[in-house]
C-alpha cells in the first residue's frame, strides 16, 4: 500500500484521494461529551432525533484538502459514487493532466470490491470522464491507517461539546474545523439513494477482478492487502 501511494503521489498524471463515511450523527439537543467555551444545555431525557447526518469525506493527502458532504439519507454504493462525481466536477479543471485516480478505501460494505453496484458505478464514472480508477484497499481492521481517518478525529474533537441541534449547526461546525490550517469545503446532500444489493460473487468477479488492469478509460482496480 505504501509503495502504491508513493508512486501515485510522485506521478503527475495520477491523483490520490482517500474516501470514507464517518459514523452517523444524531441531530438534536443531545449531550456529546467534550467541553465548550459557550454554555450549552443538552436534553436530560430520551427522545427521537430530529434527523441524522452522515459525513462522507474525500481527502487529498498531497495537498491536505478535505471535501465533506452531509448526507441525510442512507449511505449506499450509489451515494458514494455520486459524491465522487460531485467532487470531480468541482476540481477537474484544476487537474488537466490527471488520467488516473488512486482511491484509498477501507473494506466497508458499500465500497467493497465485491459490491457489484459500487464497481458498476465506478466503471460508468471512469468511462464518462475518460479516467482510469485504481482502488487500493486497507486490510481488515487496518482502516485507521486510511488518511481520512485522521480528519475524522479532528472533526470529532472540533464539535465535541457543541449542540448539534439542527442540520445547519452540523454543517456550520463541519465547515469551521481546520486540517493543517485549511477549512474543508462542505456541502449538504439529502437525496434518497436506494440501498443496493451485493449481488453474487461471480457477477462481481466478471465485472472486475482484484488486480485486473483494463486498458483505456475503464476501471483498473488494484487491491493491495499490505
N, C-alpha and C positions, 0 to 999 in steps of 0.2 A: 504493500500500500504506500509506504513512504517513498519508494522509488518511483512509482507511478505518479504520485502527487508532485514530486520534484521535477519529473520530466514535463508534466503539464505546465508547471509554473515557469519553466525555462523556455518553453516553445511559444513563440509569438503568435502562432496560429491556433493555440489551444487556450481555453479559459476554464479554470477550475472553480466549481462552486460547491457549497455544502448546503444540503436541503433537509429540513425535518419539520415536524409539527411538535409544539410544546404541549404539555398537559392542559386540558380544558380548564378554563377559568369560569367560576360562577359569578354572575353579575348580580349584585345586591349588597345590602349593608352587612356583609359577613366579616367577622374578625379574621385577619390574615396573618396575625403574628407580626413580629418586627416592631420598629418604632418609627414614629413620625414627629416632625417638629410642629406640625399643625394638629391641634386637638381634633380627634375623630371619635365618634361613638358608633360602635357596631351593635347589631341587634343582639339581645340577650335571650332569644328564643328561636326555635327552628321554624323555617318557613321555606316555601319554594323559591328557587332562584328566578329572577325576572327574565333572565336569558343566560346563555352560555356563549363564551367566545374561545375559540381555539386558535392561538397564534401559529401561523405557518411562516417559516422563515427561509430566506435564501441569503447565504453569506458568501462573500468573495474574499477568500483568505489573502490573496495577493495585494488587495487594496483596502482591506478591513472595512468593506462596505456591507451594510446589513439592510435587507428589504423585508419588511414584515407585513403580513396580511391577516387581518382579524376575521376569522371565519365563524359565522353564526349558524351554519348548517353542519351536517356530518362531514368529516374529512374523509374523502374517498380517494381512490386512484384518479378518478376524473378531476376531482378538486385539486389534487396536487399538480397534475399536468396543466390544468387551466392556470394555476398560479405561475407555473414555469413560463407559459405563453405570455401572461401579463408582464412578467419580469423581462423577458427577452424583447417584447415590443417596446419596453421603456428604455432599454440600454443598447439595443442592437446598433444604433447609429454610432455609438462610441467605439464599437469593436468591428470595424470593417474587414480586418484581416482574419478574424476568427472563423475557422472552419470546423472546429471540434470543441464540444463541451464535455468536460470531465466532471461527473456529478458524484460527490461523496454522499453515500447513503448508509443508514443502518438497515437492519433486516426487518423493518416494520411490516405489518401485514398488508398495508395498502401500497407499499413501494417495493415489495419483494420481487425478485426476478422471475418468480413463478406466478406472479399475479398477471393473468392474461390481459386484463383490461389496461393495467398500467403499461405493460410492454407495447400493446397495440397503440395506445395513445402516444407513446414516445416515438414509435415508428412514424405515425402521422405527423408529429411535430418535426421530426428530422426531415421528412420529405417536404413539408411545407416551407421550411426555412433553409433547405439545402445544407444541412449540417450533419456531421457525424456525432453521435452521442455515445460516450463511454461511461458505463456505470461501474463505480468502484465501491464495493460493499465492505463495511466493517464486520468482523466476525461476531457471532452471537456473544452477548454480554460485554462487548467492547464498544458499544455505541457512544460511550462517554468521550472517546477519542475523536469523534466527528467534530470538526471545528466549530460548528454552530452551537454545540452544547455549551461552550464557554459563554456564548452570548445569552443563552437561556439563563445561566446562573446570574449574570449581571442584571437581566431584566427582573428576575425574581427578587433580588436584593433591592432593586430600584423601587418596586411597588409594594414590597412588604411594609405593612403598617398603613398603607393607603386604603381608602374606602372606595372600592371599585363598584359603585352603586349604579352605574349607567354605562352603556356602550361608549358614550363619548368620553367618560372617565378612563376606561380601559385604553382607548385609542390615544388619548392625551398623555397618559403615563407612559405608554409604549414609545411615543414619539419623542419624549423628553429624556429617555435613557441615553447613555453615551457608551460607545465602544471605541476605546483608544482615541477619544476626542471627537468622534463622529456620531451624529444623531442618525437613527435609521430612517428610511423612507417607509412610512406606514400608510396602509390603506385598508378599507373595510370591504369585505366581500360577503354578501349574505345570500348568494344564490343557493338553491337547493340542488344538491348533487345526489343522484340515486346511488345507493350502495351497489358496488359491482361484485360479481361473483368471481371466485378464484379460477374456476374452470379446471379442466383436467390437466394433469402434468404433461400428458402427451401433446395437448394442444399448445401449451405454453412453450414446450421444447421445440415444437415445429415452427413456432414464430421466431424465437431467438434462443440460442443456447449459450450458457456462460462461456466466455472466452471466444465466441464466434466473432469474426470480423467480416462485416458485409461492406463491400466496396461501394463507393459513390456517396450518395446523400442519405443512406439508410442508417438505422440504428446499429451501433457496434458495441454491444455490451461486453464488458470485461469485468468479471467478478474475481477479485483477488482476496483470498481469505486471510492473508497475513501481511 
